[in-house]
Amino acid sequence: MTGRKMMLAALLAAMMTASAGAMAEYAVVYNGSDPESKLNLRSEPNTSAPVVGQFYTGTQVEIVSDAGDGWSLVTLGKSAVVGGYMMTQYLRTGEAAEAVIDCAQQCEVVSPYGTQSVVLRSREADSYDAVAMLPVGMIVRAIGTTENEYYFVEAGEEVGCLEAAELR
């Protein structure tokens, strides 16, 4: 390949990489005016797919891609260990996102085990990967729930699950 063709190929590859990165955008969940209403995060882009969690209005997500048919592939938190599909009509971006009231709940981390910290996990249950260790007394945002008495919490830039007994 000539030098000119190699440079053109490199430029094309760089443009494709830049445009792929530009596809991701931040949005917030908007479930309407009811602060108790939550939006389902599903494992697949359809209403019959299993629910991964339910998230309060004001929860920030990153839209990774348009999944088609009114669905967006989203992730939550810096490490993006929590992700799935949300209905696009309930996500707000740009100026519309700024007007959304945050319905997340401020909670304090507690340890029902007598330890100095608890483990923030990627999913509900003790067997999932640790995302972070949270010290007792730390204030976190409860941004969603699961069906099994766990909360999705935002601790700094990380998102993961804690048992209801680990929050006050």
C-alpha positions in Angstrom: 0.0 0.0 0.0 1.4 3.4 -0.9 2.0 6.1 1.8 -0.9 8.1 0.5 -3.3 5.2 0.7 -2.1 4.3 4.2 -2.6 7.9 5.3 -6.1 7.9 3.8 -6.9 4.5 5.5 -5.7 5.8 8.8 -7.8 9.0 8.5 -10.9 7.0 7.6 -10.3 4.7 10.6 -9.9 7.7 12.9 -13.1 9.3 11.6 -15.1 6.1 12.1 -13.7 5.8 15.7 -14.6 9.5 16.4 -18.1 9.2 15.1 -18.7 5.9 17.0 -17.7 7.6 20.2 -19.9 10.6 19.4 -23.0 8.3 19.3 -23.0 7.9 23.1 -25.0 10.7 24.9 -26.2 11.3 28.4 -29.9 11.3 29.2 -32.1 11.2 32.3 -35.1 9.0 33.0 -38.4 10.8 32.9 -41.4 8.9 34.2 -43.7 11.9 34.6 -44.7 13.8 37.7 -45.1 10.9 40.1 -41.9 10.7 42.1 -42.6 7.0 43.0 -42.9 6.0 39.3 -40.0 4.0 37.9 -38.8 3.1 34.4 -37.9 -0.6 33.7 -34.4 -1.5 32.6 -34.8 -4.7 30.6 -32.4 -7.4 29.4 -33.6 -7.2 25.8 -35.4 -4.4 23.9 -39.0 -5.6 24.3 -41.7 -5.3 27.0 -41.8 -9.1 27.7 -38.0 -9.3 28.4 -36.9 -9.7 32.1 -36.6 -6.6 34.2 -33.1 -5.9 35.4 -34.2 -3.0 37.6 -36.6 -0.1 37.9 -35.2 3.5 38.0 -36.5 6.8 39.4 -37.1 10.0 37.4 -33.8 11.9 37.2 -31.5 8.9 37.1 -28.7 9.6 34.6 -27.9 7.0 31.9 -25.6 6.9 29.0 -27.3 6.1 25.7 -24.9 3.7 24.0 -27.0 3.2 20.9 -30.4 3.2 19.4 -31.7 -0.4 19.6 -34.6 0.3 17.2 -38.4 0.1 17.7 -38.4 2.8 20.4 -35.6 1.3 22.6 -32.2 2.5 23.6 -29.3 0.5 24.9 -28.1 2.3 28.1 -25.5 1.9 30.8 -25.3 3.5 34.3 -22.2 4.6 36.2 -18.5 5.1 35.2 -17.7 1.4 34.9 -20.9 0.7 33.1 -21.4 -2.7 34.8 -25.2 -2.0 35.0 -26.9 -1.8 31.6 -29.8 -2.9 29.5 -32.6 -1.5 27.4 -35.0 1.4 28.2 -37.9 2.8 26.2 -36.5 5.9 24.4 -39.7 7.9 24.9 -38.9 8.0 28.7 -35.4 9.4 28.3 -34.7 13.2 28.1 -31.5 14.7 26.7 -30.1 18.3 26.4 -32.3 21.1 27.7 -35.2 18.8 28.3 -33.0 16.8 30.7 -32.1 19.9 32.7 -35.8 20.5 33.5 -36.3 17.0 35.0 -36.7 16.9 38.7 -34.4 14.3 40.4 -36.5 11.8 42.4 -33.6 9.7 43.7 -33.4 9.2 47.4 -30.4 10.2 49.6 -29.5 7.3 51.9 -26.8 6.4 54.4 -24.8 3.2 54.1 -25.2 1.0 57.2 -23.8 -2.5 58.0 -26.2 -5.0 59.5 -23.2 -7.3 59.8 -21.1 -5.1 62.2 -18.5 -4.4 59.5 -16.9 -1.0 58.7 -18.0 -1.2 55.0 -20.3 -3.0 52.6 -19.8 -4.3 49.1 -21.5 -2.5 46.2 -22.2 -5.3 43.7 -22.8 -5.3 40.0 -26.2 -7.1 40.4 -28.4 -8.1 43.3 -27.1 -11.0 45.4 -23.7 -11.8 47.1 -22.3 -13.7 44.2 -21.9 -10.9 41.7 -18.7 -8.9 41.1 -17.8 -6.1 43.6 -17.9 -2.7 42.1 -16.7 -0.8 45.2 -16.4 -1.0 48.9 -18.6 1.6 50.6 -17.8 2.8 54.1 -20.5 2.8 56.8 -21.9 6.4 57.0 -21.4 7.2 53.4 -24.3 9.1 51.7 -25.4 7.5 48.4 -28.3 8.1 46.0 -30.8 5.3 45.7 -31.7 5.6 42.0 -33.6 2.4 41.5 -34.9 -0.9 42.8 -35.0 -4.6 42.0 -37.8 -7.1 42.6 -35.8 -8.7 45.5 -35.4 -5.9 48.1 -32.2 -4.5 46.6 -31.5 -0.9 45.6 -29.4 0.4 42.7 -27.3 3.1 44.2 -25.0 5.7 42.9 -21.9 6.2 45.0 -19.7 8.9 43.4 -19.3 7.8 39.7 -20.1 4.1 40.4 -23.5 2.4 40.2 -24.3 -1.0 41.7 -26.6 -2.9 44.1 -27.0 -2.9 47.9 -29.5 -4.8 50.0 -32.3 -2.7 51.5 -30.9 -3.6 55.0 -27.6 -1.9 54.0 -29.3 1.5 53.6 -31.0 3.9 56.0 
